[in-house]
Amino acid sequence: MQLTTGVARPTPTDLQPGQVLARVVYAALNPVDYRIPELGVAARTMASFPLITGSDMAGIIEAVGPNVDSSIKKGTSIMARIGPAKPQGTLAEYVVLDKGTWTTVAGVDLKEAAGAVTVALTAYQSIKPYVNEGDKVFLNGGGGGLGIAGIQIAKLLGCHVTVSCSTDKIQLCKDLGADEVIDYKTSDVMTELTKHSAGMALIVDNVGNSPTDLYKRSDSILIPSGAYIYVGARMSFAAIWNLSNSLIRPTWLGGQSRKFVRLNVKTVDEDLKQIAAWMADGKLKTVLDSTFEFEKVQEAFDRMKTGKARGKVIVRVAGEKVGQSRI
């Protein structure tokens, strides 16, 4: 990964119908931003190279293409998500954005807006379609970016929320609204779940490899109409083995009957607007860990890779005034 200068800036004449040109003020990092480039040769089957990485941003509109709503002007604040396999990512001073990949964020801090995009979209899409007000949900991995967004969104949807997290993030999860917290460092998550939390409508697995038998034992936790949503990006061999057996086998041979969904987050315009509205109302907050200057983006990735970040890792790309680039 290297910082490249002298790259041609997109111009208003490059814009196609529905597109806008935006200046990136802040970009937020996600694990997928480094995992695809680090796949080596295999990465070329997933993305075009050279690749400008980065999925999330908040910034300022610099130019508007044809057929864009007349209320959108130069200087409008926005947040946006670019798919991780796109050659033009958000770790750049300027990006061209297609219709439906961005929304306005009036009254929202741009740093917080950048940090919310993918984690809030993922949390929203893993919870909203599967719950009703009053339902009980379990978020496996409540202290990471997905869990932080998920706790708040589940509470906004009127759910009773149980999460697992490490000891040092218990208070954070409680402050965000979690009703019950299981410390996976000092307790067996499955024992605690089956003891106290039967009757769940939803399990969202943000971890993927611990507990390795979470889906295998989901029939004892979820109601018959409940769903298990798999979000975690990585799985251990034991977790893959248990999951495969549970999905393939009939119930009389130890398989599970509860609905299983492998979530692939999508950039949906209505979902972005809902997230922005909650943020503008102060109902959905981004927990920020640290901010790095653009020239130190590798240090930002190193921070995220430690797994110790307490919230989102942000990169400041440019100033917030219209036309203001690196300062």
N, C-alpha and C positions, 0 to 999 in steps of 0.2 A: 504494500500500500504506500503510495507516495502522493505528495501535493504537487499538482501541475499548474503552472501559470501560463498565460499567453493563449488560453483556449478562447476561441471566438465566442463572443456573447450573442445569444439569440436576440433578434430584433423584432419590432412589431410587424414587419413585413413577412416574417416567418410564420406568423400565427394563422392557423386554420380556423374555420368556423367553430365557435364554441370554446376556443382556447384562450388562455390568458398567460401573460408573461409576468412572473413573480420574482421578486428579490428575496432570497432566503435570509432571514434574520437569525433564526435559531433552527438547528436540526437536532432531533433526538435520536439516540442510538437504540437499536434493537438487536438481539442476538443474530437474527437472520442476516443483518448487514455485514457481518464478518464470516458467517458460516458458509455462505455461497462462494465468496472469493477463495476461501481456504479449502475448497473441495478439489482444487487443482484442475486436472484435465476434465474431470467429471462436471465441473462447473460450466463448461462450455456447452453442455447439453441443456442447461437451464437458463443461461443468460448470454447476451452478446457482449463481446469484449472489443476494445477496452471498456471497463465498467466503472461508472461513477456510482459508488454505493450510497446507501441512505434511503430510508423509506418515509420518514416523518419530517415535517417542517412547519414553521409558522413564519409569515413574512408579510410583504407589502406588494400589492399589485402595481406593476410598472406600466403595463400596456394591456389593452383589451382587444381581442380579435372580433371578427364578424359574428353576429348572432348571439352575442352575450347580453344578458339582461341589462337594460339601460341604467339600472340603479348601481351597477358595479363600475366604479371609477378608479382612475389612477390614485393610489394612496390608500385604498381599502385594505384593511387588515384581514388576513385569512390564515387558516390552517389547512394542511393538505397531506395526502398519503399517495406515494408512488409505489407501485408494486415492486418488490425486492429484486425481481429478475429483469427489470427495465434497464437499458443501458444508461439512461440519464436519471441519476438518483438525486437526493436532496443535499448531499455534501458538496454543494456548488453554490456560487454566488447567485446565479440566475437559473430558473427552471421554467419550462413551458408545461402548463398543466391543462389536461383535458377536462371537459365538462364532467361533473360528477365525482371528481377526485378532490375537491376542495369546498370549503364553506367559509363564510364570513365569521369573524369573531370579535364583533364590537364589544368593547368593555372587558375583554379578557386579556390578561397578561400574556404576551407572545411566548415567553419562555414556558409557561405552564401549558399553553395551547399546543406547542410543539411536542411536549412530553406526553400529551394525552392521546394522540391520534390512534396509533396502532393498538396500544394496550386497552384503551377505552372501547374501540370498535370490536376488538376480540372479546372482551368481557361482555359487552352488550349482546353480541351475536351468540355467545355461548349460554346466555341466561334468559334474555327476553322471550324467545320463542317457546320456552319450555316451562314457564312458571306462571302461576296466578298469585294474586295478593294473598298473603298468609302462608304460602308454601315454605317448607323447610329446605334449605340448600346447603351443600357441603362444598367448599372451595379448597381443594388440595393444593397448598402453596399460597397462603394468604399474604406473605410478606414481600413477594416480588412485585414487579410492575403490574402483571396481570391480576394478581390477587388484590393489590391496592385499589385498582379500578373496579374489580369485581365486587368487593365488599360494598363499596359505595353504591354501585348500580343495583345490586341485589336489594339493598335497603331502600333505595328510591322506588323500587318496584314492589315494596311491601313485604319482603321475604324475611324469614328468620334465618340468620346466617351463622354457620359453624365453619371455622377454618382451621387448617393446620399451619404451623409456622415454627421457626426456631425461637429459642428462649429470648433472644435479644429483640425480637420483633413482636412480642406478645402485646406490649402496651400500644404500639403503633396500630395493630389490628383492632384493638379495643377502641382506640380513639377514633378510628374510621367508622366504627359502628358494629363490628362483629359481636354477635350475641354470645357465642361460645368459642373458645380458643383451645386447641389441642397442641401442646408443646411436643413436637416429634423428637426433640432431643432427650426428653425425660419420660415420655409415655409411648406406649404402643398405639399408633393411630387407629388400627383396625379394632383393637380391644375397646378403645374409648368410643369409637363410632357405634359399634354394635351394642355397647352398654347404654349409651345415652341418646343416640340420635336415629333410632329406627323411624321409618315413616318419612324419609327424605323424598322430595319430588325430583331432585336434581343433584348430581355429582358433576362438578367441573374439575377435571384433573389437569392442573397447570404444570405438574411435575413430570409425570410419565414413567418414572422408574422407582418410585417409592411412595406408598407401599407397593410392592410388586404384584400383590394379589388384590388390588383395589377393585378392579372390575370382576375378577373371579368370584368375589364375595358380595357383589353388589345386590344380589337378590335379597340378602338379609338386611340391607340398608334402605333400598329404594322401594317406594310403593309400586304396585304392578304397572302403573302407567308412567313411572319415572324414567328418566333418561340419564345416561352416562356420557358426558361430552369430553372427548380427549383433545386437549390443547397442547400438552407438553411436547417439546420438539425432539427430545431424545429419550430413548428407552434402553434399559439394560437387557441382556439376553434373557434373564429370568422373567422380566416384565413382559417381553415379547412372547416368550413361551406360554406364560399364564394367559395372556390376552388371546393368543391364537387358539389355544385349547378351549377357552371359554366361548369364543365366537363360533368355532367349528363344531364342537360337540353338541349333541342334543341334550336337553336338560336332564334326562334320565341317566346320562353318562357324565354329569358334572358341568355341562354347559350352562350358560346364563340366559335368562329370558328377557332381561331388561334391554331397552333400546340403547344401542351404541352408535355414537356419531363422532366421526373424525372431523373436527372443525377446520375449515380452510377459510380464513377471514377474507371478506370482500369489502371493497371500498364502496359503500352504499350511501348515496346522497342523503336519504332520509335519516339514516343512522348518524351520519356526521352532523346533520343539523340538530338532532336531539342532543347529542353530546355537547355541541356548542351552546345550546340553550341552557342546559344544566350548569355549564361552567359560567355562563353570563349571570345566572341566578345565584351563583355561589354554592350550588348544591353538589357539584362534582369538582374535586380538587386534585391537582397533580402534586405528588410528593417528589421533590427534587433532591437529588443527591449531590451533584456537583456540576459545574460549568467550566468548559475548556475553550480556549481560543482556537480558531480554525487551524492555525499552524501546529497545534498540539493535539490533533485529532487521534494520532496513534496512542497518546497517553489516555485519551478518553476511552478508547476501545480497551486498553489495558485495565482501566478501572472497572469497566463493565465485566470483563472476563474474570475478575477476581471472585465474583459472586457475592461480594460484600457491600455492594452499592445499596444504600437505603433510599430507594427511589430512582428516578430517571437520571441518566447521564446526558447532559446537553452540550452541544457545540455552538458557540456563538460565531456566526458566519459574517454578519455585517451589522451596521448600525441601523437604528429604527426609523430614521428620517427618510422621506422619499428621495431616491437617487443617491443615498449614502451607502457606499461600498465599504471595504475594509478601512478601519481607522486605527 
